[in-house]
Amino acid sequence: MAMQSGFIKRIRDIMRMDAGINGDAQRIEQMVWMLFLKVYDAKEDDWELNEDNYESIIPEDLRWRNWAKADENGHAMTGDKLLSFVNNTLFPVLKGNDVKESEKVLYEGIQVTPDTPIKKAIVKSTFEDANNYMKDGILLRQVINIIDEIDFTEYEERHAFGSIYESFLKDLQSAGNSGEYYTPRAVTDFVVKVTKPRLGERVADFACGTGGFLVSALNELYEESLKSNENKEIYNNTVYGVEKKALPHILCVTNMLLHDIDNPEIIHGNTLETDYKEYRKMEKFDLVLMNPPYGGNEKDSVKANFPMELRSSETADLFMDIIMFRLKKDGRCGIILPDGFLFGTDNAKVNIKKKLLEEFNLHTVIRMPHSVFAPYTSITTNILFFDNTQPTEETWFYRLDMPEGYKNFSKTKPMKLEHFAPALEWWDNREEIEVDGFPKAKKYTVDEIAANGYNIDLCGFPHEEEEILDPMDLINQYQEKRASLNAEIDHVLEKITSMLGGN
């Protein structure tokens, strides 16, 4: 196998010598545009073999095989020439801009129309906001050579690289704000196991980050997809994702290509910028799996896209609105939400929960232990499971306790799928559980929830020990809580201003 151990470390060590790379987030963004082009080039080999008259959307000279690889004599573009090519030819063309010499067009920028196949259109959308940060062409050549060692045309090597790519994505958790794009794989795998995607269903994530939920769903369906060409075609059209930010978008698209999705329908955009009335005309989905961003505060023009009674200042609340608009009849959803959604009492949160219970079947809430998303955030989160079958009659709450021997999860001691074993065992054999006089698992009727003011902060963690945090983690926790409180305050002030006749 050409792929060598220490792949990420070798590249990191080279990039640390380059003056243009500043921190993990830039290193990851730098690495991933090269990985994308390398993987895409391998996929194009397949498409050329299996399709008549396949033509690449990338000009011939700009395809990975024709500039990144060394020739038969071992010669390859390097130094200032390579740097100039990447900055002044490759990137402009892939972003859709012509490259000219005087008035002569040397290369036309790639163009995308509504008729352009997804597998071609992704090149332009992937590079729209991508950047080359490296300033040393010799070091850039060294990184390219390491990436080119991997033979993505070989099935076994492509899939073996999946574990390296996963560790690569985990690095995001310690890369500043980039951590918000990565959901621990144990969490996505658990949600997929209990929502049970089926081949032929369309699976969506409207804030997909690096594609963790979509990958877990694809892994569940992969063996079935190998049984026939028809199944492979169905599998290829399983997932739909939207991601607002450039770095996770390119990471997600590359992730889909690595998982044999030839047409990765991963949109680079903001789901929240669509008026809710448009959703009546748009596709609805069989299964929605999400860990939406929370603690954010959307601008007024975004909030105006939602009905007044559901118009929240909290980003995660708005994604709940979208899911309820875009879930098919009999469709299912698993979504991660912070504690604030459960106990929130402002009008919008209450109205969203009321709509959820009156129009959908919220059958299960799993209370997760703290630090699942450490070190990115210390906010305690929950997984809500509901379907579009009937109004809620009763909801089960189950508290997943910290595993024995753990005080906190961390980068070196992350949450694992095995830690969900008690919840998986309970899932199919539900019973009420009480520990030390407090409920660990309990069923509540919708009338009881309504009488409680739609506060669904139930079966929580009554005996949690005080957590001693690192000073910077403590500061981050306070900032997150302040952002959440500010969002609620803004919402109240908006209502008061409106009642007083203000704008």
Secondary structure, DSSP 4 states (H G I P E B T S, - for coil): ----TTHHHHHHHHHTT-TT--SHHHHHHHHHHHHHHHHHHHHHHHHHHHSTT---SS-GGGSHHHHTS--TTS----HHHHHHHIIIIIHHHHTT--EEETTEEEEPPP---TTS-HHHHHHHHHHTT-------HHHHHHHHHHHHTS-TTSHHHHHHHHHHHHHHHHGGGGSGGGGGG---HHHHHHHHHHH---TT--EEETT-TT-HHHHHHHHHHHHHHTT-HHHHHHHHT-EEEEESSHHHHHHHHHHHHHTT-SS-EEEES-GGGS-GGGGGGS--EEEEEE----S-B--HHHHTTS-GGG--SBHHHHHHHHHHHHEEEEEEEEEEEEHHHHH--SHHHHHHHHHHHHHSEEEEEEEPPTTTTTTT----EEEEEEESSS--SEEEEEE-PPPTT-S---SSS---GGGGHHHHHHHTS---EEETTEEEEEEEEHHHHHHTTT----S--TTPPPP---HHHHHHHHHHHHHHHHHHHHHHHHHHHHHTT--
